[in-house]
Amino acid sequence: MVIQHNMAALNTMRQAGLVATSQAKNSEKLSSGFCINRAADDAAGLAISEKMRRQIRGLTQASLNCQEGIGLCQVRDGALTEVHDILQRMNELSVKAATETLDPQDRSYIQSEVNQLILEIDRIGSTTTFNEIKIFDYDNEKYFKGAQGTTFVKSAIGSGYLTDVYQEGGMYYPSANLNFGGVNSTNVGSLYNKSFKFTCSQACDEAFDFEFITTGTGSYAVPGSLDGEETHYYKIDIKDMSSGEEILDELFNTVKNNMPRNYTADSDDKLLVSHSNRMIRTSPTSISIAATTASRTPKGAYDYIKGKFGTKWGQADCKELAGVVTGDKTVSVLPIQAGAEANQHIYLTMEKMNSLSIGVRYVDVTTPESAGDSIDMVKGALEEISRMRSDAGAEQNRLEHTINNLNNVVENTTAAESRIRDTDMAKTMVDYANKNILLQAGQAMMATANQSNQGVLTLLQ
């Protein structure tokens, strides 16, 4: 028998300490509702749980972002609804003015109302906003990539067809627009030995090939074989040039001095190069290859060239220049962050809308003949506004489906995170009661162990 070390008491105390620590953790879990309150509780579980929490909170905010996007679509649709009503009134007035029972004075009164309606369309286009964002004059431009509709701009550089639009006098022409404004002394070398090509926009068996060279002088040659039976080859000498303006100066001079088939130039900046194509210098650094067939709406211009898809007509191959030269035809898009990760965007189209863009700026009902033309112009504008409203409605429906999916992902991810992070109250309570019993038993055994040493006193009697 020893009295210096009470091993039974020490063992009991150690076990009681372990039980007390475990009971304290159970108490913490029961009071907080979490089974992981610190990294030491479950290091791997904590990391997984925090990753899920980031996703849950991000997706929740993304759902709210999409709700805001729906609000924008509703504002856009509401404004276009009013424009629809205005156009219906303009159509009514045009039909009224087209009859011969009115005299010129009567038509002047009708024209006064038409003018006010045109001004109101322009006012709606310039002042309609959502959270101070101009709905019909937004300036975030994206270029068409041609993949899954991720962005919405049609450009001849990407599509290979005359899918841009050249606008002149209230009319729209299918075109391929190229902007050399980004060319400078550091990147002009990227154009060396590159070319761009286009074919006649109607079945005339003609094609055009422009190659940028740095040796010799500019030249012109015909015929050849591209996508037409007769190809006009132009070599443009751009040696020592350092700007897009210089390049277009040389290009237009070369073409003007070597006009195909004796076509004549309307001016230095407008060259009729085939019976259905013009080369137009739209700015010091921009060129438009435009068909000669026009429409009162951009949609009409698109529809014209769509009939040529799958054929060799109306094609524009500008891909070799894409690294330096950009396509001018752009449409604005507003990115909605619709996910928890970077670049998970849904793009809302933000097209310009005014009396010029929909083709009613020059509606004239002062004569029966012009009133008849105005009926067609308003009809085309109604089709264009219907398309824009259809786009707005389709995007709103898409956002609603996106919200439903986001909310479903949030719900199921939250359930998964709960299984990792939340306390199983029933199981923990049973464990807590068990530890409480063990702690009380340990305290009783410690008292017994302390009393056992008192037996030594009997030896001293």
Secondary structure as UniProt FT lines:
FT   HELIX           7..32
FT   HELIX           39..41
FT   HELIX           43..97
FT   TURN            100..101
FT   HELIX           104..127
FT   STRAND          129..130
FT   TURN            131..132
FT   STRAND          133..134
FT   TURN            135..136
FT   STRAND          141..142
FT   TURN            148..149
FT   HELIX           156..159
FT   STRAND          164..168
FT   TURN            169..170
FT   STRAND          171..179
FT   TURN            181..182
FT   TURN            185..187
FT   HELIX           188..191
FT   TURN            192..193
FT   STRAND          195..199
FT   STRAND          206..213
FT   STRAND          219..221
FT   STRAND          230..237
FT   TURN            239..240
FT   HELIX           244..257
FT   HELIX           260..262
FT   STRAND          265..267
FT   TURN            268..269
FT   STRAND          270..274
FT   TURN            275..276
FT   STRAND          277..283
FT   TURN            284..285
FT   STRAND          286..291
FT   HELIX           298..306
FT   TURN            307..310
FT   TURN            313..314
FT   STRAND          315..317
FT   HELIX           319..321
FT   TURN            322..324
FT   STRAND          326..327
FT   STRAND          331..337
FT   TURN            342..343
FT   STRAND          345..350
FT   TURN            355..359
FT   TURN            361..362
FT   HELIX           368..421
FT   HELIX           425..452
FT   HELIX           453..460
//
